[in-house]
Structures are given as C-alpha cells and as structure tokens.
C-alpha cells in the first residue's frame, strides 16, 4: 500500500475539481436547448408570435436542427429575463 502526501492547498484544489466534474455529469441538470413550449413557459408568454418576435429581433438564441424544428438556448432566455429585471430600492 502506498501513501501519497500532498499539500493542503493542492488537496482542496483537487477536491474542488472533482466536485466540479461530478456536478457537470449530473443527469438532473436542465437541458441547454429547449422546445418552444418550454421557452414560452419560462418567458411566461402564451403567444408563439411573441416568441418568434424575440427570435427575429435577436433577443434570444435559437437553433434550427431540421427545417421545421426550432429549439431555444435556455441560457439566452435567462439572460434576456435578467436584462429586463429591476433592482429593488
């Protein structure tokens, strides 16, 4: 049996990297690309026209993997909502 000794700072840095790696592999993390219904739910809108307007104006990112399929970037939707947030007094 071998014993490996490392400095305390190096141990905690390694530990943080392991946690970061495990967190990135978690299954329950939200998907990056979502469909229109989920995007409308997050944005709290009920009109597909409003969603298309946000897409056409470049306010939210989207991808078109197939001709009739459009998916939206969850992070860009969250950034859009944050840009519209008001700070409290």
Kinemage of the C-alpha trace (Angstrom):
@kinemage 1
@onewidth
@group {chain A} dominant
@subgroup {mainchain}
@vectorlist {calphas} color= white
{ca unk a 1} P 0.000 0.000 0.000
{ca unk a 2} L 1.341 3.418 -0.966
{ca unk a 3} L 0.690 6.644 0.852
{ca unk a 4} L 0.644 9.866 -1.117
{ca unk a 5} L 1.217 13.144 0.674
{ca unk a 6} L 0.183 16.457 -0.851
{ca unk a 7} L -0.080 19.978 0.453
{ca unk a 8} L -3.372 21.073 1.930
{ca unk a 9} L -3.973 23.704 -0.786
{ca unk a 10} L -3.349 21.144 -3.520
{ca unk a 11} L -5.714 18.683 -1.816
{ca unk a 12} L -8.559 21.201 -1.682
{ca unk a 13} L -7.918 22.324 -5.271
{ca unk a 14} L -8.110 18.687 -6.396
{ca unk a 15} L -11.239 18.172 -4.315
{ca unk a 16} L -12.888 21.224 -5.934
{ca unk a 17} L -12.026 19.870 -9.400
{ca unk a 18} L -13.583 16.502 -8.551
{ca unk a 19} L -16.775 18.171 -7.323
{ca unk a 20} L -16.902 20.347 -10.444
{ca unk a 21} L -16.512 17.254 -12.641
{ca unk a 22} L -19.222 15.328 -10.789
{ca unk a 23} L -21.611 18.294 -10.971
{ca unk a 24} L -21.079 18.600 -14.720
{ca unk a 25} L -22.056 14.936 -15.177
{ca unk a 26} L -25.272 15.119 -13.144
{ca unk a 27} L -28.313 13.959 -15.048
{ca unk a 28} L -30.769 16.322 -13.397
{ca unk a 29} L -29.184 19.472 -14.830
{ca unk a 30} L -31.513 21.371 -17.153
{ca unk a 31} L -31.011 20.874 -20.859
{ca unk a 32} L -29.273 23.663 -22.779
{ca unk a 33} L -31.666 23.522 -25.759
{ca unk a 34} L -35.410 23.560 -25.124
{ca unk a 35} L -38.503 23.487 -27.322
{ca unk a 36} L -40.849 26.395 -27.959
{ca unk a 37} L -43.427 25.364 -25.358
{ca unk a 38} L -40.832 25.254 -22.595
{ca unk a 39} L -39.338 28.566 -23.777
{ca unk a 40} L -42.783 30.192 -23.683
{ca unk a 41} L -43.348 28.775 -20.206
{ca unk a 42} L -40.057 30.206 -18.895
{ca unk a 43} L -40.780 33.573 -20.523
{ca unk a 44} L -44.358 33.462 -19.198
{ca unk a 45} L -45.831 34.179 -22.637
{ca unk a 46} L -48.648 32.360 -24.407
{ca unk a 47} L -48.187 33.603 -27.967
{ca unk a 48} L -45.970 31.858 -30.497
{ca unk a 49} L -45.891 35.174 -32.363
{ca unk a 50} L -44.230 36.861 -29.389
{ca unk a 51} L -41.674 34.054 -29.227
{ca unk a 52} L -40.988 34.464 -32.948
{ca unk a 53} L -40.600 38.230 -32.472
{ca unk a 54} L -37.992 37.702 -29.741
{ca unk a 55} L -36.193 35.271 -32.045
{ca unk a 56} L -36.372 37.553 -35.104
{ca unk a 57} L -35.104 40.571 -33.143
{ca unk a 58} L -32.121 38.563 -31.900
{ca unk a 59} L -33.101 38.826 -28.251
{ca unk a 60} L -32.899 35.064 -27.664
{ca unk a 61} L -30.683 32.463 -29.350
{ca unk a 62} L -32.165 29.604 -31.283
{ca unk a 63} L -31.109 26.709 -33.464
{ca unk a 64} L -32.881 25.037 -36.343
{ca unk a 65} L -31.553 21.455 -36.465
{ca unk a 66} L -34.199 20.433 -39.009
{ca unk a 67} L -36.393 22.504 -41.341
{ca unk a 68} L -39.467 22.598 -39.096
{ca unk a 69} L -37.827 22.217 -35.691
{ca unk a 70} L -36.676 25.231 -33.693
{ca unk a 71} L -35.024 24.926 -30.285
{ca unk a 72} L -34.055 27.747 -27.942
{ca unk a 73} L -30.979 28.326 -25.787
{ca unk a 74} L -32.094 28.255 -22.146
{ca unk a 75} L -29.144 30.444 -21.085
{ca unk a 76} L -30.023 33.195 -23.571
{ca unk a 77} L -33.619 33.194 -22.305
{ca unk a 78} L -32.379 33.573 -18.731
{ca unk a 79} L -30.011 36.364 -19.821
{ca unk a 80} L -32.897 38.116 -21.592
{ca unk a 81} L -35.021 37.919 -18.433
{ca unk a 82} L -32.125 39.195 -16.305
{ca unk a 83} L -31.657 42.146 -18.670
{ca unk a 84} L -35.279 43.129 -18.025
{ca unk a 85} L -35.049 42.779 -14.224
{ca unk a 86} L -35.350 45.832 -11.989
{ca unk a 87} L -33.254 46.300 -8.883
{ca unk a 88} L -35.107 46.864 -5.622
{ca unk a 89} L -34.755 50.109 -3.760
